[in-house]
Amino acid sequence: MMILPFCFCSLLLAFACIDGRWMNSNIGPYIPVFLKFRECAIGENGYDGSSRYVITFTRFNPYKRNELQKSSTNYTFSQPLNDSYWQRLVFDLWSNNEWKPNALILNYPSKSCSMMKRNRGKYFANVFKEDVSGGCVVPNGSYHILNHDPRMLSFPQLPYGRYRVLLTNGLPWRKGCMLCAYLETDIIPE
């Protein structure tokens, strides 16, 4: 009867250690390493070009992992962004030398402005305003935010890997999307 617990413990150690190193789990606290950002071409994914979104990132130093990667963002909205907008983030996972589509999908059918305000933190506090009904609104115009933390605050844990994220948002009664961008990022253990 002692053989069964011994076999179980041996199997557990065999799958937890690889090449003498402890294997990390595949989800947990993370550091996002932002690699590329590009806006969709007009017509791609139904994008009409009415809002613009440009982000640049500082270089990530793997030897100084506790230094946050900073980004600068430039938003241009042709009409006010409010809680009537929808937002959708589609994460494609890089695996076996190809993108595996729809690895993670975050769909917000409404309240896009409030979700962005919650995720972006104090750096965007001067951009997001409160409207008469108590909801979130960003007046139309251009906004430039320098040297902010690009992490999503509402997601303390994410699966590790390389992702290509398609970010789209728009109004429910309009065909297509008003904002469309791709972001490529590595999610690495903290």
Phi, psi and chi 1 to 4 in degrees:
 res  aa     phi    psi   chi1   chi2   chi3   chi4
   1 MET       -  -18.6  -67.5  -49.2  -86.5      -
   2 MET   -74.9  -15.7  -69.8  -60.7  -70.7      -
   3 ILE   -69.7  -38.4  -65.1  174.1      -      -
   4 LEU   -62.4  -50.4 -174.0   60.6      -      -
   5 PRO   -64.0  -34.9  -22.1   29.9      -      -
   6 PHE   -64.0  -43.7  177.0   74.3      -      -
   7 CYS   -63.6  -40.8  -69.7      -      -      -
   8 PHE   -63.0  -45.4  177.1   73.0      -      -
   9 CYS   -65.4  -38.2  -70.7      -      -      -
  10 SER   -64.6  -42.2  -62.3      -      -      -
  11 LEU   -65.1  -40.6  -78.8  173.1      -      -
  12 LEU   -61.5  -45.4 -176.9   65.1      -      -
  13 LEU   -67.9  -35.8  -76.4  174.6      -      -
  14 ALA   -64.7  -36.5      -      -      -      -
  15 PHE   -87.2  -16.3  -72.9  109.7      -      -
  16 ALA   -91.5  -20.4      -      -      -      -
  17 CYS  -117.1  133.4  -68.2      -      -      -
  18 ILE  -129.1  124.6  -64.0  176.0      -      -
  19 ASP    53.2   36.3  -63.4  -28.4      -      -
  20 GLY    79.0    1.3      -      -      -      -
  21 ARG  -108.6  149.2  -63.1  175.0  -64.6  162.9
  22 TRP   -74.7  131.2 -170.8 -101.6      -      -
  23 MET   -83.8  126.6 -175.8  176.0   72.3      -
  24 ASN   -71.6  153.8  -69.1  -34.9      -      -
  25 SER   -71.1  171.1   80.4      -      -      -
  26 ASN   -97.1    5.8   58.7   -6.0      -      -
  27 ILE  -147.4  145.3 -171.7  169.7      -      -
  28 GLY   162.7 -166.2      -      -      -      -
  29 PRO   -59.9  141.7  -18.1   27.6      -      -
  30 TYR  -138.2  163.7   64.2   94.5      -      -
  31 ILE  -119.1  120.3  -61.9  171.5      -      -
  32 PRO   -83.2  131.1   27.5  -30.1      -      -
  33 VAL  -110.6  106.7  179.4      -      -      -
  34 PHE   -84.4  127.6  -62.8   98.9      -      -
  35 LEU  -106.4  -52.9  -54.1  170.0      -      -
  36 LYS  -140.1  152.0  -62.2  177.4 -170.6  173.4
  37 PHE  -141.4  134.4  179.4   87.8      -      -
  38 ARG  -148.7  146.2   76.8  168.3  177.9   88.5
  39 GLU   -83.3  149.0 -145.1  172.0   20.7      -
  40 CYS   -68.3  151.3  -62.3      -      -      -
  41 ALA   -73.1  150.6      -      -      -      -
  42 ILE   -61.7  129.4  -67.1  178.0      -      -
  43 GLY    99.2  -24.2      -      -      -      -
  44 GLU   -73.3  130.2 -177.5 -179.8    1.8      -
  45 ASN    56.3   26.0  -61.6  -46.4      -      -
  46 GLY    78.1   16.4      -      -      -      -
  47 TYR   -72.7  128.2  177.3   50.9      -      -
  48 ASP  -102.1   -3.3   63.6    3.9      -      -
  49 GLY    77.9   13.9      -      -      -      -
  50 SER   -77.5  -21.2   59.9      -      -      -
  51 SER  -128.5  145.6  -64.6      -      -      -
  52 ARG  -119.6  150.1  -54.2  -67.6  -48.0 -105.6
  53 TYR  -149.4  113.3 -168.3   46.0      -      -
  54 VAL  -127.9  131.3  178.4      -      -      -
  55 ILE  -130.0  138.1  -58.9  178.6      -      -
  56 THR  -122.5  147.2   56.1      -      -      -
  57 PHE  -121.3  149.2  -58.3  103.6      -      -
  58 THR   -77.7  165.0   59.0      -      -      -
  59 ARG   -74.3  138.9 -175.9 -176.9  169.0  -80.6
  60 PHE   -88.0  128.5  175.5   72.7      -      -
  61 ASN  -100.6  108.9 -173.5  -10.3      -      -
  62 PRO   -65.9  -18.0   19.9  -27.2      -      -
  63 TYR   -85.6  -13.6  -61.8  107.0      -      -
  64 LYS  -125.7   68.8  -63.8  179.6 -179.0  177.2
  65 ARG   -66.4  -22.3  -67.8  167.9   64.9  109.8
  66 ASN   -80.5   -9.8   57.6  -10.3      -      -
  67 GLU   -81.2  122.4  -75.9 -175.1   10.1      -
  68 LEU   -71.3  140.8  -73.1  177.1      -      -
  69 GLN   -76.4  130.9 -170.8  178.3   17.5      -
  70 LYS  -103.3  158.9  -61.6  -71.4 -173.9  178.9
  71 SER  -139.9  157.8   69.0      -      -      -
  72 SER  -119.9  134.4  -64.7      -      -      -
  73 THR  -123.6  140.5  -56.0      -      -      -
  74 ASN  -126.9  112.4 -172.5    4.3      -      -
  75 TYR  -102.7  141.0  -71.4  112.2      -      -
  76 THR  -135.1  116.2  -57.8      -      -      -
  77 PHE  -110.7  128.6  -63.8  110.2      -      -
  78 SER   -81.0  -21.3   60.1      -      -      -
  79 GLN  -143.4  159.6   52.5 -173.7  -46.8      -
  80 PRO   -59.0  137.1  -20.1   29.8      -      -
  81 LEU   -91.4  125.6  173.6   72.5      -      -
  82 ASN  -140.0 -170.0   55.6   31.8      -      -
  83 ASP   -76.7   -0.7  -79.9  -20.5      -      -
  84 SER   -82.2  -11.5   63.2      -      -      -
  85 TYR   -74.7  149.9  -79.7   71.9      -      -
  86 TRP  -101.2  160.1   55.9  -94.0      -      -
  87 GLN  -143.6  144.4 -175.0  161.7    8.2      -
  88 ARG  -140.6  130.4 -176.1  177.3  172.3  102.9
  89 LEU  -118.9  122.6  -71.6   91.3      -      -
  90 VAL  -115.9  116.9  178.6      -      -      -
  91 PHE   -96.2  121.0  -69.5   73.0      -      -
  92 ASP  -101.9  134.4  -62.5  -21.4      -      -
  93 LEU   -98.5  135.8  175.9   66.3      -      -
  94 TRP   -85.4  118.1 -179.4 -104.4      -      -
  95 SER  -153.6  138.1  177.3      -      -      -
  96 ASN    53.4   43.7  -64.5  -28.8      -      -
  97 ASN    60.5   30.5  -72.6  -28.4      -      -
  98 GLU  -157.2  159.1   65.0 -179.2    4.9      -
  99 TRP   -81.7  126.1  -69.9  108.0      -      -
 100 LYS   -95.8  113.2  -54.1  -68.6 -176.7 -174.3
 101 PRO   -71.6  152.7   23.4  -29.5      -      -
 102 ASN    59.3   42.1  -56.0  -30.4      -      -
 103 ALA   -67.8  -34.8      -      -      -      -
 104 LEU  -149.3  131.2  176.8   65.3      -      -
 105 ILE  -126.3  125.3  -62.3  173.6      -      -
 106 LEU  -113.4  114.0  -57.2  173.7      -      -
 107 ASN  -117.2  123.0 -168.5   23.3      -      -
 108 TYR  -117.3  100.8  -59.8   95.0      -      -
 109 PRO   -68.3  -15.7   13.7  -17.7      -      -
 110 SER  -158.2  177.7   64.7      -      -      -
 111 LYS    62.4   38.1  -56.2 -129.9 -177.2  -92.8
 112 SER   -61.8  -41.4  172.3      -      -      -
 113 CYS   -63.8  -46.1 -177.5      -      -      -
 114 SER   -64.1  -38.4  -67.3      -      -      -
 115 MET   -64.8  -43.0 -172.1  -84.6  -55.8      -
 116 MET   -64.9  -39.5  -72.2  173.6   65.6      -
 117 LYS   -63.8  -41.7 -178.4  178.9 -179.1  179.0
 118 ARG   -66.1  -38.8 -157.5  170.4   31.7 -107.1
 119 ASN   -78.7  -31.2  -89.4  -34.6      -      -
 120 ARG   -86.6  -20.0  -57.3  -46.7  -63.2  154.7
 121 GLY    76.9 -157.8      -      -      -      -
 122 LYS   -68.0  -23.3   64.8 -179.7 -178.7 -178.6
 123 TYR   -65.8  -28.0  -63.8   98.4      -      -
 124 PHE  -102.7   10.3  -72.4   77.3      -      -
 125 ALA   -59.6  -33.1      -      -      -      -
 126 ASN   -79.1  -12.2   60.7  -17.4      -      -
 127 VAL   -89.5  -46.1  174.0      -      -      -
 128 PHE   -83.8  122.8  -64.2  100.1      -      -
 129 LYS  -110.6  171.7  -52.0  -68.1 -175.9 -152.9
 130 GLU  -108.2  130.6 -167.3  169.4  -56.3      -
 131 ASP   -87.6 -176.5   66.9    1.4      -      -
 132 VAL   -59.5  -38.2  178.5      -      -      -
 133 SER   -82.6    0.7   64.5      -      -      -
 134 GLY    93.1   -0.9      -      -      -      -
 135 GLY   -84.8 -177.7      -      -      -      -
 136 CYS   -93.9  143.6  175.8      -      -      -
 137 VAL  -150.5  142.3   66.4      -      -      -
 138 VAL  -118.9  113.9  177.7      -      -      -
 139 PRO   -61.0  151.7  -20.2   30.8      -      -
 140 ASN   -65.4  151.1   58.3  -25.3      -      -
 141 GLY   141.1 -171.1      -      -      -      -
 142 SER  -109.8  141.4  -67.4      -      -      -
 143 TYR  -133.3  134.6  -58.6   94.3      -      -
 144 HIS  -126.3  118.4 -167.7   68.0      -      -
 145 ILE  -117.2  122.4  -60.9  103.2      -      -
 146 LEU  -101.4  145.6  -65.6  172.9      -      -
 147 ASN    47.8   60.1  -64.4  -35.1      -      -
 148 HIS  -113.2  163.6   62.2   86.4      -      -
 149 ASP   -79.7  118.0 -179.4    2.7      -      -
 150 PRO   -84.6    4.3   29.4  -32.8      -      -
 151 ARG   -71.7  155.9  -66.4  179.6  -64.9  180.0
 152 MET   -90.3  116.8  -65.2 -171.5  -59.0      -
 153 LEU   -72.9  -24.8  -57.6  175.7      -      -
 154 SER   -82.7   -1.4  -63.5      -      -      -
 155 PHE  -123.1   85.7  -61.5   95.8      -      -
 156 PRO   -71.3  -21.3   23.7  -29.9      -      -
 157 GLN  -136.1  138.6  -64.6 -173.0  -11.5      -
 158 LEU  -141.0  155.5  -78.1  174.5      -      -
 159 PRO   -65.5  138.6  -16.1   25.8      -      -
 160 TYR   -75.4  149.0  -57.0  133.3      -      -
 161 GLY   148.6 -176.7      -      -      -      -
 162 ARG  -100.7  130.1  175.3  166.4  -75.5 -172.0
 163 TYR  -126.6  148.1  -67.1   95.2      -      -
 164 ARG  -114.4  119.1  178.9  179.8   60.7 -166.4
 165 VAL  -107.0  127.1 -177.0      -      -      -
 166 LEU  -100.2  116.6  170.9   62.8      -      -
 167 LEU  -106.3  121.7  163.2   71.8      -      -
 168 THR  -132.9  148.4   53.7      -      -      -
 169 ASN  -152.9  161.5   81.4   -0.5      -      -
 170 GLY  -176.4 -171.4      -      -      -      -
 171 LEU  -100.4  142.9  -71.0  165.2      -      -
 172 PRO   -60.6  -31.6  -12.3   18.9      -      -
 173 TRP   -89.9   -3.2   55.0   85.5      -      -
 174 ARG  -101.2  141.9  -75.7 -174.8   62.9  167.0
 175 LYS   -79.1  137.2 -173.5  175.9 -178.9  179.1
 176 GLY    83.9 -168.3      -      -      -      -
 177 CYS  -121.4  154.7   59.3      -      -      -
 178 MET   -97.7  -18.7  -62.5  172.0   67.8      -
 179 LEU  -136.0  132.0  179.5   79.0      -      -
 180 CYS  -149.1  126.8  178.8      -      -      -
 181 ALA  -154.1  154.0      -      -      -      -
 182 TYR  -112.4  138.8  -75.3   99.2      -      -
 183 LEU  -131.1  129.2  172.3   70.0      -      -
 184 GLU  -108.7  130.5 -165.3  171.4  -46.0      -
 185 THR  -146.9  150.5 -177.7      -      -      -
 186 ASP  -102.9  131.2  -79.8  -23.2      -      -
 187 ILE  -104.8  110.4  -57.2  -64.9      -      -
 188 ILE  -116.3  156.2   60.9  173.8      -      -
 189 PRO   -62.0  145.7  -19.4   28.4      -      -
 190 GLU   -68.8      - -158.9  169.9   55.2      -
